[in-house]
Amino acid sequence: MNLLQLLLGTLFGLLLFKGELASQPKIRAMFHFEEPDLFLVIASAVVVGVLSLQILKMIERKGLVQKRFSYPQKEMTKGVMIGGFLFGVGWYITGACPGPMGVQIGAGAWPALITLSGAVAGTYIYARLRHRLPH
C-alpha cells in the first residue's frame, strides 16, 4: 500500500465519521426515512461513480491511457435481487456497510468487529456455495 492510498483512505474515513455517516442510529433512521440527508449522500456517490466511469471511457477512447478498462454489465437476476435484499437487511441490523464498518472499528466501536466477522464469513460462505445459488 502506498502512502497516498493510506492518506486518502484515512481522509475518507474521517469524512464518514465527522459526517456521522457511520453512526448506527443515523443509518437506522435513514431506513425509517427520518434522515434524508444520508440518501442524498448515497445519491451523490452514485452520480460521482457514473461520471467517473464516463470520464474513464472518454480518456480510453482518446488513447490517453494504455490500459483497457472493463465494464461488465451485471444482469438483474433473482440472485442479484436476493443478494441486494440481504445486504440491505444486514446494513439495517448492523448499522454498517463495508465503508462505515471500518470507520466504526477505527472509532473504537468494538461491536463492529462482530459485523466484520459476519461479512468475512458471509463472503467465504458465498464463495463456497456460489455454484448452487440462484443466478
C-alpha positions in Angstrom: 0.0 0.0 0.0 1.4 3.4 -0.9 1.3 6.5 1.3 -1.2 8.3 -1.0 -3.7 5.4 -0.6 -3.3 5.4 3.1 -3.8 9.2 3.3 -6.9 9.1 1.0 -8.4 6.2 2.9 -7.8 8.0 6.2 -9.4 11.2 4.9 -12.4 9.2 3.6 -12.8 7.5 7.0 -12.5 10.9 8.7 -15.2 12.4 6.5 -17.5 9.5 7.1 -17.0 9.8 10.8 -17.4 13.5 11.0 -20.4 13.5 8.7 -22.0 10.9 11.0 -22.3 8.5 8.0 -21.1 5.6 10.2 -23.5 6.3 13.0 -25.7 3.3 13.7 -28.6 5.5 14.9 -28.4 7.7 11.8 -28.2 4.8 9.5 -31.3 3.1 11.1 -33.1 6.5 11.0 -32.3 6.6 7.2 -34.1 3.3 6.8 -37.1 4.8 8.6 -37.0 7.8 6.2 -36.1 10.1 9.1 -32.6 11.1 7.7 -33.0 12.1 4.1 -29.5 13.7 4.1 -28.0 10.2 4.1 -30.0 9.3 0.9 -28.6 12.5 -0.7 -25.0 11.4 0.2 -25.6 8.0 -1.3 -27.1 9.6 -4.4 -24.2 11.9 -4.8 -21.8 8.9 -4.6 -23.7 7.2 -7.4 -23.5 10.3 -9.5 -19.8 10.6 -8.9 -19.3 7.0 -9.8 -21.3 7.3 -13.0 -19.4 10.4 -14.1 -16.1 8.9 -13.2 -16.8 5.9 -15.4 -17.8 8.1 -18.2 -14.6 10.1 -17.9 -12.5 6.9 -17.9 -14.3 5.7 -21.1 -13.7 9.1 -22.7 -10.0 9.0 -21.8 -9.7 5.5 -23.1 -11.3 6.4 -26.4 -8.8 9.3 -26.9 -5.9 6.9 -26.3 -4.7 8.8 -23.2 -4.3 5.6 -21.2 -2.6 2.3 -22.2 -4.7 0.0 -20.0 -8.1 -1.1 -21.3 -10.9 -0.8 -18.7 -13.6 -3.4 -18.4 -17.2 -2.5 -17.7 -19.1 -5.8 -17.3 -22.8 -5.4 -17.2 -24.5 -7.2 -14.3 -27.8 -8.8 -15.2 -30.7 -8.2 -12.9 -31.4 -11.7 -11.8 -33.2 -13.4 -8.9 -29.8 -13.9 -7.2 -28.9 -10.2 -7.5 -32.3 -9.3 -6.0 -31.9 -11.7 -3.1 -28.3 -10.6 -2.5 -29.3 -6.9 -2.6 -32.2 -7.6 -0.1 -29.8 -9.5 2.3 -27.3 -6.7 2.0 -29.9 -4.1 3.0 -31.2 -6.2 5.9 -27.6 -6.6 7.2 -27.0 -2.9 6.7 -30.1 -2.1 8.8 -29.4 -4.6 11.5 -25.7 -3.7 12.0 -25.9 -0.1 11.0 -22.9 -0.5 8.7 -22.0 -1.4 5.1 -18.3 -2.0 4.3 -17.1 1.6 4.4 -18.7 2.6 7.7 -17.8 -0.7 9.2 -14.1 0.2 9.0 -14.8 3.7 10.4 -16.8 2.2 13.3 -13.8 -0.1 14.2 -11.4 2.8 13.8 -13.5 4.9 16.1 -13.4 2.2 18.8 -17.0 0.8 18.3 -15.8 -2.7 19.0 -19.2 -4.4 18.2 -18.3 -3.6 14.6 -15.7 -6.4 14.8 -18.7 -8.8 15.0 -20.1 -7.1 11.9 -16.7 -7.5 10.2 -16.5 -11.2 11.2 -20.0 -11.7 9.7 -19.0 -10.0 6.5 -15.9 -12.2 6.1 -17.9 -15.3 7.0 -20.6 -14.4 4.6 -18.1 -13.8 1.8 -16.5 -17.1 2.4 -19.8 -19.0 2.5 -20.9 -17.3 -0.7 -17.7 -18.3 -2.4 -18.2 -21.9 -1.3 -21.9 -22.1 -2.3 -21.9 -19.8 -5.3 -22.4 -22.6 -7.8 -25.6 -23.7 -6.0 -27.2 -20.3 -5.6 -29.8 -18.8 -8.0 -28.3 -16.8 -10.8 
